[in-house]
Amino acid sequence: SRFYYDLTKKNNTMITYPLILNIVLKNDTVLKYRLYGLVNHFGDLTSGHYTALVNKSLQHSIHHNSQKWYYFDDETVKLDQTHGDFDHGFSSISSKDAYVLFYEKIEN
């Protein structure tokens, strides 16, 4: 949660989230999930603004020449070419504004 218990202050801690999320189960099976969208929150509880970033590639690819991240901010939609590049070693992103992350399971 980005808001403290009393809901009067926002938690602005910088978080780092992966483009590929690995979850290890108790039986050592590894499940893999790929980031395909996120919601950002700017401001505080009483005066905030939400934006979204979505990978519009049909397969939600995170590879250099096939990912298609788009930034949505009210009536503005623009291509975002800075949201990770798995092929060039950028496997995670850091932000203090990330609010909700959307991952999909990668089937082996």
C-alpha positions as CSV (number, residue, x, y, z in Angstrom):
1,S,0.0,0.0,0.0
2,R,1.2,3.5,-0.8
3,F,-0.8,5.1,2.0
4,Y,-0.1,4.8,5.7
5,Y,-2.7,3.3,8.0
6,D,-4.3,6.6,8.9
7,L,-4.5,7.5,5.2
8,T,-3.2,11.0,5.7
9,K,0.2,10.5,4.2
10,K,1.6,8.7,1.2
11,N,4.4,6.3,1.3
12,N,6.9,7.7,-1.2
13,T,9.5,5.0,-0.7
14,M,11.4,4.2,-3.9
15,I,10.6,0.6,-5.0
16,T,12.3,-1.5,-7.6
17,Y,10.1,-3.9,-9.6
18,P,11.3,-6.5,-12.1
19,L,10.2,-6.9,-15.7
20,I,10.2,-10.7,-15.0
21,L,9.0,-11.7,-11.6
22,N,10.1,-15.1,-10.4
23,I,8.2,-16.8,-7.6
24,V,9.7,-19.9,-6.0
25,L,7.2,-22.3,-4.5
26,K,7.8,-24.6,-1.5
27,N,8.6,-27.5,-3.9
28,D,11.3,-25.3,-5.6
29,T,9.1,-24.9,-8.7
30,V,9.7,-21.4,-10.2
31,L,6.8,-19.6,-11.7
32,K,7.6,-16.7,-14.0
33,Y,5.5,-13.6,-14.6
34,R,6.0,-10.8,-17.1
35,L,5.2,-7.1,-16.3
36,Y,2.6,-5.8,-18.9
37,G,1.2,-2.7,-17.2
38,L,1.3,-0.4,-14.2
39,V,-0.7,2.4,-12.6
40,N,1.2,5.4,-11.1
41,H,-0.1,7.7,-8.4
42,F,1.2,11.2,-8.0
43,G,0.3,13.5,-5.2
44,D,-1.4,12.6,-1.9
45,L,-4.7,11.1,-0.9
46,T,-6.7,14.4,-1.1
47,S,-5.0,15.8,-4.3
48,G,-3.7,13.0,-6.4
49,H,-3.4,12.0,-10.1
50,Y,-3.2,8.6,-11.7
51,T,-1.5,7.6,-14.9
52,A,-1.0,4.3,-16.6
53,L,1.8,2.6,-18.6
54,V,0.9,-0.4,-20.7
55,N,2.9,-2.7,-23.0
56,K,0.7,-2.8,-26.1
57,S,2.8,-5.5,-27.8
58,L,0.4,-8.4,-28.5
59,Q,2.6,-10.8,-26.6
60,H,3.6,-8.2,-24.1
61,S,7.2,-8.6,-25.2
62,I,9.9,-7.0,-23.1
63,H,12.6,-7.4,-25.8
64,H,14.3,-4.4,-27.4
65,N,12.7,-4.2,-30.8
66,S,9.3,-5.6,-30.0
67,Q,8.1,-4.0,-26.7
68,K,5.5,-1.2,-27.1
69,W,5.1,0.7,-23.9
70,Y,2.5,3.5,-24.0
71,Y,2.0,6.2,-21.3
72,F,-1.6,7.2,-20.6
73,D,-2.3,10.5,-18.9
74,D,-5.9,11.7,-19.2
75,E,-6.3,12.6,-22.9
76,T,-2.5,12.2,-23.6
77,V,-1.2,9.0,-25.0
78,K,2.4,8.7,-26.0
79,L,5.0,6.0,-26.8
80,D,7.4,5.4,-23.8
81,Q,10.7,4.0,-24.9
82,T,12.4,4.2,-21.5
83,H,10.6,1.5,-19.6
84,G,13.1,-1.2,-19.4
85,D,15.1,-3.0,-22.0
86,F,15.5,-6.6,-21.1
87,D,18.0,-7.3,-24.0
88,H,20.3,-4.5,-22.8
89,G,20.4,-5.5,-19.1
90,F,17.6,-3.3,-17.8
91,S,15.6,-6.0,-16.0
92,S,14.0,-3.8,-13.4
93,I,12.6,-0.3,-12.9
94,S,12.7,2.0,-9.9
95,S,9.9,4.4,-9.0
96,K,8.4,6.2,-6.0
97,D,5.1,6.6,-7.9
98,A,4.3,3.0,-8.9
99,Y,0.9,2.1,-7.3
100,V,-0.4,-1.1,-9.0
101,L,1.7,-3.5,-11.0
102,F,0.2,-6.0,-13.5
103,Y,1.9,-9.2,-14.3
104,E,0.9,-12.2,-16.5
105,K,2.1,-15.7,-16.1
106,I,4.7,-16.9,-18.6
107,E,3.9,-20.5,-19.7
108,N,7.0,-22.7,-20.2
